[in-house]
Amino acid sequence: MPATVPALAAADSARLRTRAARHARSLPLAVCGLTVVLLAGTGRLAGDQFWLIVLLPLGAFLLTYVAAFALRLPTGVGVGSDGYGIALVLSALIAFLFPWILFATGVPFALGLGLVVLGLRASDRLLWVAGLVAMTASLALVTTGGPGGASPVLYLAGTITLGLALLAAALVALRGERETLAADDGAPSIGDPATDNLRVLAVLGDADEADQPALARLTGIEERNLAARLHDLTEASLVQARITKNRNWAQITREGREELRTRREALRGVAEHRKA
C-alpha cells in the first residue's frame, strides 16, 4: 500500500529537520566560502603555489566531511547520506589526475561543482544554485583577470566577493535551519530531531505487520500519532528504513541506545498483552 500524502509530508518534515540538525546546508556553504576567501590570500604568498591551489578543494571537502561527522555524534541523527563522500572523491580525482582543470577554470569552479553534487544528491536547490553561481563566477574571473593576467586586481576583488557571497548564503542557510528546528508545523512529531529519529528507528527495527495493531492502541496522543506515521512509513519504505537504522546504530549515544531498548520492550509488552 503506498504511503498517504500526510505520511509523505511527515516524512519530508522529519528529513528537513534531521538535515537542519546536522547543518547539511549551511556547513558546506560556509567551508566553501572560507576556502574562496583563503584563495584570495594565497596571491601574497611567495614560492610555488601549485600544490596549495591543487589541494584547496580537496582540503575543503575533507574538512566538511570531518566537521559533519563530528556534528552528527552529539545530535544522534545518524550519518545520513548527504553526499560528502562523493564530493570528496571527485575533488581528489581532480587534484591528482586532472590538476590542470583548476588552473583552467579556477578553484571556485571545483568547489561549485562539489556544491552542485551535494545539492542534487539532497534535492537542495540552494546548494546546487550556489554551486552553479560559483562555477560561473570562477570561469568569468579566470577569463577576465586570472592570476598573472591583465586584471589581477579585478580577480582579487571578484574572488573575495564570491567568498563573502557564499558565507552570506551560509548565514541565511543557518538561520533557516534554526527556524526549521524551532518551528511547530503540526506534523506528527514528538520532540527534537534526535529523539524523533531514535524512536522511529526503534519502532521500525522491530515492528512488523503483527505489531501494527498494538502500535495503534498505545496510550497517549503522541504515541498514536507516531504509530500512524510509522505505519505509513513502513508500508512505503521499510527496506530503506532498516538500512538507515543499521547505518545509524554506531552513531547513537548511550542514552539513545537505552531509549531504543526501552521502546522495544514496551512494544513487545503491548503485543504480548494483545495476544493474551
Beta strands, then each sheet from edge to edge (+ up, - down):
end
